[in-house]
């Protein structure tokens, strides 16, 4: 049988897209192997959110071509959409963007038959449809990502994603229901809803269904124990939204509220559609119904003209909110975005120093959040055994390790008491 190896850079949406393409190859008779093995085909799903994503994507493509000159190389995803045919210079055989992934096997067959490389990247026009990819499994033991939305129209000044992912397109509710049931039948107990701009779900569909309509469908799906939400805009977290979530017992109280900066002035330059007061309203609304909820976010350092005081506003907000986890990254100029040509570009060394400082602040906040759970109870979904001990996550996405010798079953929830924290890992004991 021919073999395929695959690697994903970037977000959960990319992870979903990779899995969908992998399953198409498996259905065509391929066998999946690791990236360290000699494969007939290598598939790299690229990322272009930052310069680092571009760099890693190109480095991996060139390494594959250097080490496996006789193998076929497919480059797809956001960087492929942006760069198009220019990536044929890497020695890739097939270039796909963020469309036509469902035809990946037949397109590769065409390349093999013709002996010529192919760029199948197409412009993302205003009427581009939602590409109905589907999956039946994932690498996780109990958790599966379910993509329900594609594209973004916010046009933040730093972001290239609208140009490489296109306009907002939503997956029909019937397809979401079918895939959720299929994943559940295959043993997945937690569904993670994801999209490029999840809060925009449904605005393009007849009847304009909302994200809450999707969640209600999963709430009624037998066998699904948990529903976890991907990144949300803070303005979606109204009192009514938070109340509706609290009425569904499968919702995981871990909320990733997009931030980017703790400074109103920086948010205005970014053209984000909220301010810090509105961000706090979203936090308070959710906490009023989920008092012990975990809040996570992304924060950028060194956006053009960011002053020391504006940076410290972000640091103070991280401390005051008490985030359970933050992802920090230095601003990376993206071609053809307004921010790339703004005055006041912050030196690289300053951006990186601010990132290190904010990571330190974030780790302290995360430590305080974990300590707040010591002595409390939660529900653990065991996923795997590590060094003879069962580990898994609570609904708040706290990783818990049970003592050696404790008997559990993968995917069968157990109630636990959280006892102590060490290096971000919580020790727990089953409550008899």
DOVEXGU-951560 format. One record per atom (N, C-alpha, C, O, CB): residue in one letter; x, z, y. Coordinates in steps of 0.1 Angstrom, whole numbers, plus 5000, padded with zeros to 4 digits. Glycine has a CB too. Layout:
<pts>
aXZY...
</pts>
This chain:
<pts>
x500850004988x500050005000x500950005013x501950065013x499050125000x500549935023x501249945036x501050085042x500050155039x500749835046x502050125050x502050265055x501950255071x502450155077x503250335051x501450355076x501350365091x501650515095x501250605089x499850335096x502550525106x502850645112x502350645126x502150535132x504450675112x501950755132x501350755145x501750875153x502150985147x499750755143x501750865166x502150975175x501250965188x501050855193x503650965179x500751075192x499951085204x500651155215x501151265213x498551145201x500651095227x501051165239x499851195248x498951115249x502151085247x499851305255x498751335264x497651415259x497851515251x498251205269x496451385264x495251475263x494551465250x494851385241x494351435274x493451545249x492651555237x491851415235x491551385224x491651665238x491551355246x490851225245x491751125238x491351045229x490451165259x493051125241x494051045234x494151085219x494250995210x495451055240x494051215216x494151255202x492951195194x493051155183x494051415202x491751205201x490551145194x490750995192x490550945181x489351175203x491250925202x491350775201x492350745190x492150645182x491850715214x493450815189x494450795178x493850815165x494050735156x495650885180x493050925163x492450945150x491450835146x491450795135x491751085150x490750785156x489750675153x490550555148x490050485139x488950645166x491650525155x492450405151x493050425137x493150335129x493450365161x493550545135x494150575122x493150555111x493450495100x494650725122x491950605112x490950595102x490550445099x490250405088x489650665106x490650355110x490450215107x491550155099x491250075090x490350145121x492750205101x493850155092x493750205078x493950135068x495250205098x493350335077x493150395063x492050315056x492150285044x492750545064x490950275063x489850205057x490350065052x489750005043x488650195066x491350015059x491949875056x492949885045x493549785041x492449815068x493150005039x494150015028x495450065031x496350075022x494249885022x495650115044x496950175047x497050315043x496050385040x497250165062x498250375041x498550515038x499250575050x500250515055x499350525025x498850685055x499450755066x500750825061x500650895051x498450855073x501750815069x503050885067x503450945080x502950915090x504150795061x504451035079x504951105091x505851015099x506350905094x505751235088x506051045112x506950965120x508350965116x509150875120x506851015135x508751065108x510151065103x510350975091x511550955088x510451215099x509350925086x509450835074x509550685079x509250655090x508250845064x510050605070x510050455073x508750395070x508350375058x511150385064x508050365081x506650305079x506650155082x507450105088x505650385089x505550095077x505349955080x504849935094x505149835100x504349895070x504050025099x503450015112x503650155119x503450255113x501949975111x504050145132x504050265140x503150245152x503150145159x505550295145x502250345154x501250345165x501550455174x501550575171x499850355159x501750415187x502050515197x500950505208x500850405214x503550495204x500250615210x499250625220x499850695232x500150805232x497950715215x500050615243x500850655254x500050725265x498850725265x501450535261x500750795274x500250865285x500950825298x502150805298x500351025283x500150825309x500750785322x500350885333x500550845345x500450645325x499850995329x499351095340x500551135349x500351145361x498751215333x501651155343x502851185351x504051095347x503951025337x503251335348x505051105355x506251025352x506851065339x507450985332x507251035363x506751195335x507251245323x506551175311x507151145301x507051395322x505151155312x504451085302x504950945300x505150895289x502951085305x505150875311x505750735310x507150735303x507350655294x505950675324x507950835307x509350845302x509350865287x510050805279x510150945309x508450965282x508450995268x507850875260x508350855249x507551125266x506850815265x506250695258x507350585256x507450535245x505050645266x508050555267x509050445266x510250485257x510650405249x509650415279x510650615258x511750655249x511350645234x512150605226x512150805252x510150685231x509650685217x509550545212x509950505201x508350755216x509050455221x508950315217x510250255214x510450185204x508150235228x511250275222x512550215221x513250275209x514050205202x513350235233x513050405206x513650465194x513150405182x513850385172x513450625195x511850395181x511250335169x511750195167x512150155156x509650325171x511850115177x512349975176x513749975171x514249885164x512149895188x514550065177x515950075173x516150115159x517050065151x516750175182x515450225154x515650275141x514850205130x515250215118x515150425141x513750125134x512950055124x512749915129x511549875132x511650135122x513749835130x513649705135x512649605128x512149515134x514949635136x512449635115x511549545107x510149595107x509249525101x512149535093x509849705113x508449755113x507649705124x508249655134x508449915114x506349705123x505449665134x505249785144x505049895139x504149615129x505249755157x505049865167x503849825175x503749725181x506349885175x502949925176x501749915184x501750015196x501950135193x500349925176x501649975208x501550065220x500150055225x499749945228x502650025230x499550165227x498150165233x498050275242x498950355244x497150175221x496850295248x496550405257x496850375272x496850255276x497450525253x496950485280x496950475294x498150395300x497950315309x496850605300x499350425295x500550355300x500450205297x500850115304x501850415296x499950175285x499850045280x498849965289x498949845292x499350035265x497750035293x496749975302x497349945315x497049835321x495550065303x498150035320x498850015333x499849905333x499949825342x499450145338x500749905323x501849815323x501649685316x502249585319x503049885316x500649675307x500249555301x501349475294x502149535286x499649465311x501449345296x502449265289x503849295292x504749255284x502149115293x504149365302x505549405305x506149495294x507349495292x505649475318x505249565286x505749645276x506249565263x506749625254x504649745271x505949435263x506449355252x507949355252x508649325242x505949215253x508549395264x510049395265x510649515256x511849515253x510449415279x509749605252x510249715243x510349665229x510949745220x509249835244x509949545226x509949495212x508649525205x508549505193x511049555205x507649575212x506349605206x505649475201x505849365208x505349675216x504949485190x504249365185x502849355191x502349245192x504149375170x502149465194x500849465199x500649565210x501049685209x499849495187x500149525221x499849615233x498349615234x497649515237x500549565246x497849735233x496449765236x496349865247x497149955249x495649825223x495249855256x495049945266x494150055262x494350125252x494549875279x493150075270x492150175267x490750115263x489750175264x491950275279x490849995258x489649925252x490249845240x491449835238x488949825263x489349785233x489649705221x490349785210x490949725201x490549585225x490349915210x490949995199x490249975186x490849985176x490950145203x488949945187x488149925174x488649805167x488349785155x486649915177x489349705174x489749585167x491249595164x491949495161x489549465177x491849715164x493349725163x493849665150x494849595150x493749875164x493149675139x493549625126x493549475126x494549405122x492749685114x492449415130x492349275131x493349205141x493849095138x490949225134x493549275152x494549225162x495949225156x496749135158x494449305174x496249335148x497549335142x497649225131x498749165130x497849475136x496649205124x496649095114x496948965121x497648875115x495349095106x496348945133x496548815140x498048805144x498648695143x495648805152x498648915148x500048915152x500948875139x501848795140x500449055157x500548935128x501348915116x501248765112x502248705108x500949005104x499948715112x499748575108x500448475117x500948375113x498248545108x500448505130x501048405140x502548425142x503248335146x500348425153x503048545138x504448575141x504748595155x505948595159x505248465135x503748605164x503948625178x503348755183x502248795179x503348505186x504148825192x503548945198x502348915206x502148805211x504549025206x501449015208x500248995215x499949115225x500049235221x499048985205x499549085237x499049185246x497549165247x497049055252x499749165261x496749265243x495349255243x494649345253x493549385252x494749295229x495449375264x494949455275x494049375284x494349265288x496149515284x492849425287x491849365295x491549445308x491649565307x490549335288x491149385319x490849465331x489649545328x488749515320x490549365343x489549665335x488449755333x487449735344x487549805355x488949905333x486549645342x485549605353x484449715354x484449805345x484949465350x483649695364x482549795366x481549805355x480849895354x481949775379x481449695347x480449695336x481049705322x480449665312x479649565337x482249755321x482849775308x482049875300x481749985306x484349815310x481849845288x480949935280x481750055274x483050055274x480349865268x481050165270x481650265262x482050215249x481250155242x480750395261x483350235245x483750185232x483450295221x483950405221x485350165232x482550255212x482050345202x483050365191x482750315180x480650295197x484050435193x484950475182x484350595175x483450655181x486350515187x484750615163x484250735156x485250795146x486250715142x482950695148x485150915143x486050985134x485351065123x484151095125x487051075142x486051095113x485351185102x486251305099x485851395092x485151095090x487551305104x488451415101x489451425112x489551335121x489051395088x490251535112x491351555121x492351645115x492151695104x490851615135x493551655121x494651735115x494351885115x494951955107x495951705123x493451925124x493152065124x492452115112x491852025105x492252105137x492452245109x491852295096x490352315098x489552285089x492552425092x489952365110x488552405112x487952345124x486752355126x488352555112x488752285133x488352245146x488452095148x489452035143x489152315157x487452025154x487551885156x487151855170x486251915176x486551815146x487851755176x487551705189x486451595188x486651505180x488851655197x485451605197x484451505197x484351445211x484051515221x483051565193x484751315212x484751245225x483351195229x482751125221x485751135225x482851245240x481551205244x481451125257x480351075261x480651325246x482651105264x482551045277x483950975280x484951015274x482251145288x483850875288x485050795291x485050765306x483950745312x485250665283x486250765313x486350715327x486050825337x485450925334x485350605329x486450785349x486350885361x486250795373x486950695375x487550985361x485450845383x485250775396x485550865408x485250825419x483850725397x486250975406x486551065417x487551015427x487551055439x486951205411x488550945422x489650885430x490350995438x490550985450x489050785440x490851095431x491751195438x492951125442x493451025436x492051315428x493551165453x494651085459x495951075450x496750985452x495051145472x496151165441x497351165433x497151105419x498051085412x497751315430x495851065416x495551035402x495450885399x494750815406x494251105398x496050845388x496050705384x494950685373x494650565370x497350665379x494350785368x493450775357x492250685359x491950605350x492950915353x491550685371x490450585372x490850445370x490050365365x489850605386x492150405373x492550265372x492850235358x492950115354x493650235381x493250335349x493550305335x492550345325x492650315313x494850375332x491550415330x490450455321x489050395325x488150395317x490250605321x489050345338x487850275342x486750365347x486950485348x487350195331x485550305349x484350385354x483750475344x484150475332x483350285359x482850565348x482250665339x481350585329x480450505333x481450765347x481550615316x480750565305x480450685296x481350765293x481350445298x479250695291x478850805283x478450755269x477850655268x477750885290x478650845259x478250815246x476750855243x476350965248x479150885235x475950765237x474550805235x474450935227x475250965218x473850685228x473351005230x473151135223x473051115208x473451195200x471851195228x472451005204x472250985189x473550965182x473751015171x471350855187x474550895188x475850885182x476551015181x477251045172x476650785190x476451095192x477051235192x476451315181x477251385174x476851305206x475151315179x474551395169x475051345155x475251435146x473051385170x475151225153x475551165140x476951205137x477351255126x475451015139x477851195147x479251235144x479451385142x480251425134x480151185156x478751465150x478851605148x478451645134x479051725128x477951675158x477351585129x476851615115x477951575105x478151645095x475551545113x478551455107x479551405098x480751495098x481251535087x479951265102x481251545109x482351635110x482051765103x482851825096x482751655124x480851815105x480351935099x480351925083x480852015076x479051975104x479851815078x479851785064x481251785058x481451825047x479151655061x482251745066x483651735062x484351865064x485551875063x484351625069x483651975067x484252105068x484652165081x485252275082x485452105059x484352095092x484752145105x483652235111x482552195111x485052025115x484052345115x483152455119x483052465134x482152525140x483452585113x484152415141x484152425156x484352285162x485152205157x485352515161x483452255171x483452125178x483952145192x483452225200x482052055177x484952065196x485452065210x485051945217x485451835214x487052085210x484151955227x483651845234x484651795245x485251885252x482351875241x484951665245x486051625254x485651485260x484751415255x487351605247x486251455272x486051335279x487051325290x487651425293x484551315284x487151215296x488051205308x487551285320x488251345327x488251055312x486151285322x485551365332x484251415327x483151365329x485351285346x484351525319x483251575311x482051605319x480851585315x483651695303x482251655331x481151695340x480251575344x479151595348x481651765352x480751455343x480051335346x479151275335x478451175337x480951225351x479151345324x478451295312x477051265315x476351335322x478551395301x476551145311x475151105312x474651035324x473550975324x474351225310x475451035335x474950975347x474750825346x474050765355x475951005359x475350765336x475250615335x474150575324x473950465322x476550555331x473650675317x472650655306x471250655310x470950725320x472950755295x470350585304x468950595307x468450735306x468750805296x468150495298x467650775316x467150915315x468151015320x467751135322x466750955302x469350975323x470451065328x470551195320x470351305327x470251085343x470751195307x470951325300x472251395306x473051335312x471151295285x472251525304x473351605309x474251655298x473951645286x472851715318x475351725302x476251785293x475451895285x475751915274x477451855300x474551965292x473752065285x472852005274x472652065264x472752135295x472451885276x471651815265x472551795253x472051805241x471051685270x473851755255x474751745244x474951875237x474851885224x476151685249x475151985244x475352115238x474152155230x474352215220x475752215250x472952135235x471752175228x471652105215x471152165205x470552145237x472051975214x472051905201x473051975191x472651995180x472451755203x474252005196x475152075187x474752215183x474952265172x476552085193x474052285192x473552415189x472552405178x472452505170x472852475202x471852295176x470852285166x471352225153x470652215143x469652195170x472652185153x473252125141x473652235131x474552315134x474452035145x473052235119x473452325109x474852315105x475352205104x472552315097x475552425103x476952425098x477952435110x479052485107x477152305091x477652395122x478552415133x478352555137x477252605140x478152315145x479552625138x479552765142x479952785156x479552885163x480452845133x480752695162x481252715175x481252575183x481452475177x482752765175x480952585196x481052475205x481952515216x481752615223x479552435211x483052435217x484052465228x484052355238x483952235234x485452495222x484052385251x484052285261x485352245266x486252325267x483152325272x485552115269x486852075275x486752105290x486052185294x487051925273x487652035297x487752065312x486552035320x485851925318x488951975317x486152135328x484952125336x485352125351x486352195355x483952235333x484552055359x484652075374x484052205377x482952245372x484051955382x484552285387x484052415390x482552405395x481852505393x484852485400x482252295402x480852285408x479752275397x478652295400x480852175417x480152235385x479152235374x478752365370x477652385364x479652145362x479552475372x479252605367x478352685377x478752785382x480652685366x477152625378x476152695386x475552815378x475852835366x474952595389x474752895385x474053005378x473152955367x473153005356x473153085388x472452845369x471552795359x472352735347x471952755335x470652675365x473452675350x474352625339x474852735330x474752735318x475452535344x475352845337x475952955330x474853025322x475053075310x476553055340x473653045328x472553105320x472153025308x471953085297x471253125330x472052895309x471752805298x472752825287x472352825275x471552665303x474052825290x475052845280x474852975273x475052985261x476452835287x474553085281x474453215275x473353225265x473353315256x474253325286x472353135266x471253135256x471553065243x470653055234x470053075263x472753005242x473152945230x474353015224x475453025229x473552795233x474153075212x475053165206x476353095200x477253165195x474453245195x476352965200x477552895194x478552865205x479752825202x477152765188x478252885218x479152855228x480352945228x480253065227x478452865242x481552895229x482752975230x482953005245x483052925253x484052895224x483153135248x483353185262x484753165266x485453255270x482953325263x485253035265x486553005270x486352875279x485952775273x487652975259x486552885292x486152785301x487452735308x488152805315x485152835311x487652605307x488752545314x488252475327x487652375327x489452435305x488352555338x487852505351x489052435359x490052505362x487252625359x488852315362x489952235369x490252305382x489352335389x489552085370x491552315385x491952375398x492852285406x492452245417x492552515396x494052265401x495052175407x495852255418x497052235419x494452055413x495152325427x495852405437x494952525442x493752515442x496252315449x495552635445x494852745451x494752745466x494352845472x495452875446x495152635472x495052625487x494052515491x493952405486x496452575492x493152555500x492152465505x492752345512x492252235510x491152535514x493852365519x494452255526x494952155516x494852035519x495552305535x495652205506x496152105495x494952035488x495051915486x497052185485x493952105485x492752045479x492151935487x491751835482x491652155476x492151955501x491651855509x492551725509x492051615509x491551905524x493851745509x494751635508x494651565495x494851445494x496251685510x494351635484x494151575471x492751505470x492551425461x494251685461x491851535480x490451485479x489751535467x488951465461x490451335480x490051665463x489251725453x487851755459x487751775471x489851855448x486851765450x485451785455x484951925455x483751945453x484551695447x485852015458x485452165459x486452235467x487552175469x485352225444x486152355471x487152435478x487252565470x486652585460x486752465493x488152655475x488452775467x487152865467x486952935457x489652855473x486452875477x485152955477x484252905466x483652985459x484452945491x484152775465x483252715454x483852745440x483152765430x483052565456x485152735439x485852765427x485552905422x485152935411x487352745428x485653005432x485353145429x483853155424x483553235415x485553235441x482953085431x481553085427x481353045412x480653115405x480652995436x482052945408x482052905394x482553015384x481953035374x482852775392x483653075388x484153185380x483153305379x482853355368x485453245386x482553345391x481653455391x480353425383x479853505376x481253495405x479853295384x478653265377x478853275362x477953325355x478253115381x479953225357x480253235343x480453375338x480053415328x481453145339x481253455346x481553595343x480253675343x480253775336x482553645352x479253645351x478053725351x477353715338x476553815334x477153675362x477553615330x476853595317x477853615305x477453645294x476253465316x479153595308x480253615298x481353705304x482353655308x480853475294x481153835304x482053925311x483453915306x484453945313x481554065309x483653885293x485053885287x485553745285x486453725278x485053965274x484953645292x485353505290x486853485294x487353555303x484453415299x487453395287x488753345290x488653225299x487953135296x489553315277x489453225310x489453115319x490853055319x491853125320x489153155334x490952925317x492152845317x492052735327x490952695332x492452785303x493252685331x493252575342x494552505342x495552545335x492952635355x494652395350x495852325353x496152335368x495252335376x495652175349x497452355371x497852365385x499052285387x500052285379x498152515389x499052205398x500152125402x500952195413x500452255422x499651985407x502252175412x503152235423x503852115430x504052005425x504252325417x504052135443x504852035451x504051915455x504651805457x506051995443x502751925456x502051815462x502551785476x502951875483x500451845462x502451655481x503051625494x502551725505x501351755506x502651485498x503551765513x503351865524x503052005520x502752085528x502251805533x503052035507x502852175502x503852265508x505052245506x502752185487x503352365516x504252465522x504452585512x503752595502x503752515535x505452665516x505652785508x504352875508x504052925497x506852865513x503652885519x502452965519x501352905511x500652975504x501952985534x501252775511x500252705503x500552725488x499652745480x500152555506x501752725485x502152745471x501852885467x501352915456x503652725469x502152985476x501853125472x500353155472x499953245465x502453225482x499553075478x498053085477x497653055462x496853125457x497352985486x498352955456x498052925442x498553045433x497753085424x498852805437x499653105436x500153225428x499153335429x498853405419x501553265433x498653365442x497753475443x496453455436x495853545430x497553505458x495953325436x494753295429x494853315414x493953365408x494253155432x495953275409x496253295394x496153445391x495553485381x497553245390x496753525399x496753675397x495353735398x494953815391x497653745407x494653685409x493253745412x492253705401x491453785397x492853695425x492253575397x491353525387x491653595373x490753625366x491353375385x492953615370x493353665357x493253565346x492653595336x492553785354x493753445349x493653335339x494253375325x495253445325x494353205344x493553335315x494153365301x495253265298x496053295289x493053345291x495253145304x496353055302x496252945313x495152905318x496152985288x497452905318x497452795328x498552695324x499552725317x497852855342x498252575327x499252465325x499752425338x498952375347x498552335317x501052435340x501652415353x502552285352x503252265342x502552535358x502452195362x503352075362x503652035376x502852055385x502651965354x504851995378x505251945392x504551815395x504351725386x506751925393x504251795408x503651665412x504551555409x505751555411x503251675427x503951445404x504651325400x504051205407x502951175404x504751305385x504751135416x504151025423x503750915414x504550875406x505050975434x502550865415x502050765406x501850635415x501250645425x500650795399x502450525410x502250395418x500850365421x499950395413x502950285411x500650315433x499250265437x498250375439x497050355438x498750165427x498750495442x497950605446x498250645460x499450635464x498050725436x497250695468x497550735482x498650835483x499350835493x496250785488x498650935474x499651045475x501050995474x501951055480x499351155465x501250885467x502650835465x503250795478x504550795479x502650725455x502450755488x503050715501x502750815512x502950775524x502450575504x502350935509x502151035519x503451085525x504451075518x501351155513x503351125537x504551195543x504751325537x503851385531x504451205558x505951385538x506151525534x506351535519x505851635513x505051605538x506951435512x507151445498x508151565495x509151575502x507751315492x507751645486x508551775483x509751735474x509551665464x507651885477x510951785477x512051755469x511851805454x511151905452x513351825474x512451725445x512251755431x512651895427x511951965420x513051655423x513751945433x514252075429x513252185434x513152285427x515652105436x512652165445x511652255450x510452255441x509852365438x511252225465x509952145438x508752135429x509052205416x508152275411x508451985426x510252185410x510552245397x510752395398x510352465389x511752185391x511352445409x511452585411x510052655413x509852755407x512252615424x509152585420x507852635421x507052645408x506352735405x507052555432x507352535400x506752535387x507152655378x506352725372x507052405379x508452685379x508952795371x508352925375x508053015367x510552805372x508252945389x507753065394x506253085390x505753185387x507853065409x505452975391x504052985388x503853005373x502953075369x503352855392x504752945365x504652975350x504853115347x504153175339x505652885342x505853185355x506053325353x504853405357x504453495350x507253365362x504253375368x503053445373x501853425362x501153515359x502553385386x501753305357x500753275347x500953355334x499953395328x500653125344x502153365330x502453445318x502053585319x501553655310x503853425314x502353645331x501953785334x500453795333x499853895328x502453835347x499653705340x498253705340x497653695325x496753765322x497653595348x498253605317x497853585304x498053715296x497253755287x498553475297x499253785298x499553905291x498454015294x498054085286x500853955295x498054025307x497054125311x495754095304x495054185300x496954125326x495453965304x494153925297x494153965282x493154025278x493853775298x495253945275x495253985261x495254135260x494554185251x496553925255x495954205268x495954355268x494554405270x494154515264x496854415278x493754335278x492354385280x491454385268x490454445267x491754305291x491954305258x491154295245x491554405235x490954415225x491254155239x492654465237x493154565227x492054675225x491654735235x494554625231x491754695213x490654795209x489254735209x488354805204x490754905219x489054615213x487754555213x487554475200x488554445192x487554465225x486354425198x486054355186x485654205189x485154175200x484854415178x485954115180x485553975182x485353915168x485453985158x486653895190x485153785168x484953715155x486053615153x486353535162x483553645155x486753625142x487953535139x487453425129x486753455120x489053615133x487953305132x487753195123x489053165117x489853095123x487153065131x489253215105x490653195098x490853045096x490052965092x490653265085x492153005099x492452865098x493652835089x493552735081x492852815112x494652915088x495752895080x496553015077x496353115084x496652785086x497353015067x498253125064x499653095069x500252995066x498253155048x500153195076x501553185082x502353305077x501953415080x501453175098x503353285070x504253385064x503353485056x503553605057x504953465076x502353435049x501553515040x500453585047x499753665041x502353615034x500253565060x499153625068x498153525073x498553415078x499753705080x496953555073x495953465078x495953465093x496053575100x494553505073x495853345100x495753335114x494553245118x494153165110x497053285120x494053275130x493053185135x492753225149x493453305156x491753195126x491553175155x491253205169x489853265170x488953245162x491253075176x489753345180x488453405184x487753305193x488353205196x488653545192x486453325196x485753235205x486453215218x486353115225x484353275207x487153325223x487953315235x489253245234x490053245244x488153455241x489553195223x490853125220x491953215220x493053175225x491053005230x491753335215x492853435213x493353415199x492553425189x492453575216x494653385197x495153365184x495453505178x496053595184x496453285184x494953525166x494953655159x495653645145x495353545138x493553715158x496453735142x497053735129x496653865122x496753975127x498653735130x496153845109x495753965101x496954015093x497953935091x494553925092x496854125088x497954185080x498154105067x497154045062x497654335077x499354115061x499554045049x498754105038x498554225037x501154055045x498254025029x497454065017x495954075020x495154095011x497954205013x495554055033x494154055036x493553925031x494053825033x493854075051x492353945024x491753825018x490753765027x489853825032x491053865005x490953635030x490053555038x489853415032x490453385022x490553545053x488953345038x488753205034x488753115047x488153155057x487453185026x489453005046x489452915057x488052875062x487252825054x490352785054x487852895075x486552845080x485352945078x484252915082x486152725074x485653055072x484553155070x484853275080x485853345078x484553215055x483953295090x484253385101x484253535096x483453565087x483253375112x485153615102x485153755099x485253835112x485853785122x486353795090x484553945112x484654035124x485954115124x486254175113x483354125125x486654125135x487854185136x487954285148x487254265158x489054085136x488854375146x489254465158x490654415162x491554405154x489154615154x490854395175x492054355180x492954475184x492554555192x491854265193x494154485178x494854605178x496054605187x496254705194x495354635164x496854505188x498054505196x498454355199x498054265192x499154585190x499354345209x499854205213x501354205212x502054295216x499354175228x501854095207x503254075207x503553925208x503153845200x503954125194x504253885219x504653745221x503453655221x503453545216x505653695211x502353695227x501153615229x500253605216x499253545216x501553475232x500653685206x499853685193x499253815191x499953925193x500753645181x497953825189x497253945187x497153985172x496853905164x495753935193x497554105170x497354165156x495954215155x495354285164x498354275153x495254185144x493954225142x493654285128x494454265119x492954105144x492554355127x492154405114x490754385111x489854385121x492454555113x490354345099x488954325096x488154445096x488654555091x488854255082x487054445102x486154555103x485254555090x484554465087x485254555115x485454655082x484754665069x483254665071x482454675062x485154785061
</pts>
